[in-house]
Every structure is written in structure tokens, then in C-alpha cells.
């Protein structure tokens, strides 16, 4: 009958050391040579975790040559920390905004390190330390593993990757229970169970690394495909929406140039006003196009600072008031609290200006626009409500989507591409907020968005 020969613990440590060292080289090589800027950050978290793990295994191998405090406490603390970095990398692949999850991972890791070091300080047995270590690592990997299962978007590589970590978690749990039932005074005993466990864990870890890289590549390919589709839509917007106002400007300026002597002062003024409106539309469209393209290419940096939202809203209302006065539209602002939020002031100003501009555009003369600032749970909500023409259902579905062409003129035939709302969505997403519209045709619209909040 086949019997697995026991493996020496030092051989296992050396195996883990070389495995992690080659993984570090592979991860960082991939990061510098092939990965996109978004994935590079994820790969560096993962690579840093493997690098810390490599150093931890060196310390474990040097046990007896260096003090036990270093070889036991520090090396095990580093193993916990390495697991934390790896799980943060895992979470970043499936969640675009996962700061809360990152904080939870760091907290679980800190608790595991603290409990392990306290146990060592009170001379806990080797078996107890192994059990604490197993529970700690199991707890650190638990949230990302569950997160993969609850994620709606499934793929072959994602399933493959999560199955690897499921197996990893099951192995850790089985070994921890085995150690509890059959106590031993060695880190890794020379019996068949521990040898089989170590080999399986090593193989699962290597397979998991391959799965991780394949998942990174899949995400990267998906983003490249999306960027290509967005690029096509981007050029479609330029060719369609820029051609109209540019054509008008050229025609009007040509008429003015060729027949200026034949026109009265009033006629020249009328043509000049039309030319001015056309140029304003061109400028606004170009401004939104440039901002949107900079977001897509990562050229806009997110620079959040504590900002009093009340003052920011009032400032943007004042900037929009002259345009509103041309249609005799009243803009009012209402807020019960002074609310300070951690935001990028320029981005939120752009959002407010676009939403106010749309509200003015789609509101008849003598209309009303109400801006409201309220707190809701742990977030602040800003709403811009008008009593204008409203948004039809077939258009509502296309808002905030680049592949949804929005064709709706304002109450005075003002033109628009819908790109401003797309830009608003991008900026609100960066702030980990939400933006949506509530509207009924003929009864006005209310655009709402949420932001992180701090009340003064």
C-alpha cells in the first residue's frame, strides 16, 4: 500500500521560500512590463504580500540562529501582514470601491497579530500558537472568498480562482481542527497528515497565483475592450454633436462677413447673438469631451479635501444665475445643516454646473429650480429639482450611458449631447457616491447624487 513519506519541516520552509521568491519575480515583472496602471497597483499589493512572506520564511528558516522573538513573533506577524496584502489585492479585482473592506481586512489582521503575540508573551504552547495562526489566516481570507461568491459577474477565471481559495480555506480549517484534536509540540510535524497538508497547500497556492494572474489579464482585456467601444462612441459624439454647432458658426460668420454692409445694426446684433450661442455650445461640448477623456485615460487626479458643501453649492448657483435670468427662472437653495464633506472640489463643481445647466435648459420661462442639501444615514444627498418638461422614459434609460444617444432639445431649442451627465456619473463614482434621476414627462425632473458626509 502506498504511504506518503514524512517531509522535513525545513524542506517545507525552503519550498515555500523559493516558491514565494519566484512568485515575487513573476508578479513584479508582469506589473512593470504588461499591466495597465489600474492593475499595476493590484499586482504590487499582491507582489508585496509575497515579498513579505518570502522574508518571513527566511526568518523561520533561521530559527535557532536568531532570537525566538524574531523568528516566531515577527515572522508570524509578517505572515499575517502578507495575507492581508494578498486579500486586499483579491478584493480590488472585484470591487472598484472597497475601502470599507480594506479597513476590515486590516482590522482582522491587526487582531490576529495582537492575539498571537499575547499568546507568545504568556508562553503558550507551540500547538496553541499553530491553532491561533490557522484561525487568524482563515479569518483574513474569509471575506474575499465570500465576496467572490456573492459577486454577480461570474467568469471562468474568477470561478477557478475562488475555488483555489476555497480549497485553501478548507485545508487551513482541517489542519486547525486536527491540531486541536491531536496536539503536537512542533510547527510542522513529520507525520503523514502534515506532509500531505503542506504539499497540498503549496500546490494550491501556486495554482491560485496562476489563477490570480489570469484574472488580472481577464480584467485588463475587458477594460481594453470597453475603452475601444468608448473610443468609438467618443468619436461618434465628436463627429455628430460638434459638426452641428461648428457648421452653424461657420455659416453665420460667413453670412456676416459677406453681407455686413447690407444689414442693419439690429440684424447684425441678432446674428452676433446666434453666433455667440453657437460658440458657447461648442465650448461647453469641448470642455465636457476633454474632461471625460481625461477621466478615461486617468489624467484627472482625485484630490479630496474637506469642503463646506453649502458654500460650494451657493457659489455654483451664482455662476448659473445669469443664464437662468435670461429665462426668468428662479433658483433657490435649501439646507438645514452646514455640511462638510471630503470631496474633490473641482469635480463636484463640474457636477453641479452640469446639473444646473440641464435644469435651466429644460425649464420653461418663469420656472423654478430648487436645490436641496440633506443628510441621509452616513451620506449627504444633493438634489436639483425643476418644474420643466421632464424626461421621457425612453430617454431616462439612456442617461448616464455612453452608448445611449440622448436627443432632447431644451425649451428654447438648446442643443446637448448628454455627455455632461456621463461626466457627472464618472465624477460621482470616483467619490463612491450614486447619481440618479426621478422624472415624469411634463412634470419636471429631480437629479439626485450622494457623497460621503461630515456634519459640522
Secondary structure, 3 states (H helix, E strand, C coil): CCCCCCCCHHHHHHHHHHHHHHHHHHHHHHHHHCCCHHHHHHHHHHHHHHHHHHHHHHHHHCECCECHHHHHHHHHHHHHHHHHHHHHHHHHHHCCCCHHHHHHHHHHHHHHHHHHHHHHHCCCCHHHHHHHHHHHHHHHHHHHHHHHHHCCCCCHHHHHHHHHHHHHHHHHHHHHHHHHHCCCCCCCCCCHHHHHHHHHHHHHHHHHHHHHHHHHHHHHHHHHHHHHHHHHHHHHHHHHHHHHHHHHHHHHHHHHHHHCCCCCHHHHHHHHHHHHHHHHHHHHHHHHHHHHHHHHCCCCCCCCEEEEHHHHHHHHHHHHHHHHHHCCCEEEEEECCCEEEEECHHHHHHHHHHHHHHHHHCCCCCCEEEEEEEEECCEEEEEEEECCCCCCHHHHCCCCCCCCCCCCCCCCCCCCCCHHHHHHHHHHHHCCCCEEEEECCCCCEEEEEEEECEEC
